[in-house]
Amino acid sequence: MSKRRVSLQTMKTSLIFLLAFCRPSYSFVLPTNAQRSSKSTACFGIGEWRDTFFNFPGAGDDRRIGTESGPPPKEVCILPFPFVEVLLQGETKQLRLYEERFIKLFDDAMKNHSGVVAMGLLADSGIIQTVPLCEIEAYNRLEGFGIFVTIRAVGRAQLVEIVQQEPYLKAVCTELADKLPPNLELPNLVASNIENFMLLLSSMEHRLQQAKAKNGNTEQEEEDAEMERRINIAKLDDRFYQADDDEDSEEDIELDRRARFRQAYEVACSTDTQGYCVVDKTSDRTPQELTAISWAAFCTELLLEDDATFRIQALDSDSLFDRLKLASHMLRDKKAQLRVKMQKAGLKFRGEDLDEDEPSIDEMI
């Protein structure tokens, strides 16, 4: 083993020690979007959870047989998170569970809930009723440090009732599925608008980066410095949880917004297990592809918590068309913000006024 690898391994061991003892106020640690762990749980998942029969405490037969408008209620364990940590379709998060009650929750989820947990999103008014459903995708038990877990959002549910509060939250929920319009012409139009926005925003951001490198801007530099500080913290967390095989890999290339959108789109497509009936055979895109676009549009910021309000609204929307329109509205706002920055930098971007005088999506329907 090379001296460099020994040094990196020693550093990782030291970091684990510091992480375990320097954050006593949290029940679990929340590094962002790291992708790997040492044990796969592919034999579990959302499909098995859907097929599981749950005997709810004090529940009558009417609740067990399901509802007229959707799937039958299911039981799920709830991990609490601040609402800004919300995961959307296909996104992942790594946790370190070290408090006893959350280790018990993990064992319950693995044994009785097919490795599925819900994210309990905490706001000022309490827990948000719509929750992401997540599979425990991989985990690693480390004696003295708890359980390192990777969860991935694979669906959504509506909380019906909290059935247990101690030692951890457990609830009855009903899974949510999108309502699809009979004709997909307008959703396809909005989806194309979203893809055009991604290309335009990427180009505008590239021009701003070039201007910054060439001229410099004190006010913008201060703003960018704070952003870079927050991004670097997230990257350090990611690298901390990477597998040993990646220690000697080259520095990751930072993707632009359009590439991040494409990456999020592919992940959303591959993790979507809803199943769709073809409602419009003449459509340019399938319902699954439109759904993936509607999620990926909210997953392009380097710091996802900056879009937390929009992301919560997207999570709560059970209409594919409404979520696409919400994404288009958000991206239009981002374009306006970038235009202001470009004006301050004295930049004029070719093509940025193409849709300036065109009607909005809301005006077209």
Secondary structure, DSSP 8 states (H G I E B T S, - for coil): --HHHHHHHHHHHHHHHHHHHH-TT-SEE--BS----SEE-TT-SHHHHHH-----TT--HHHHT--SSS---EEEEEEEEEGGG---TT-EEEEEE-SHHHHHHHHHHHHHSTTEEEEEEEETTEE-SEEEEEEEEEEEEETTTEEEEEEEEEEEEEEEEEEE-SSSEEEEEEE---B--S--HHHHHHHHHHHHHHHHHHHHHHHHHHHHHHT--HHHHHHHHHHHHHHHHHHHHHHHTS-GGGTTS-------HHHHHHHHHHHHHHT--S------TT-SS-HHHHHHHHHHTTS-SSSGGGGHHHHHHHHH--BHHHHHHHHHHHHHHHHHHHHHHHHHTT---TTTTTTTTS--HHHH-
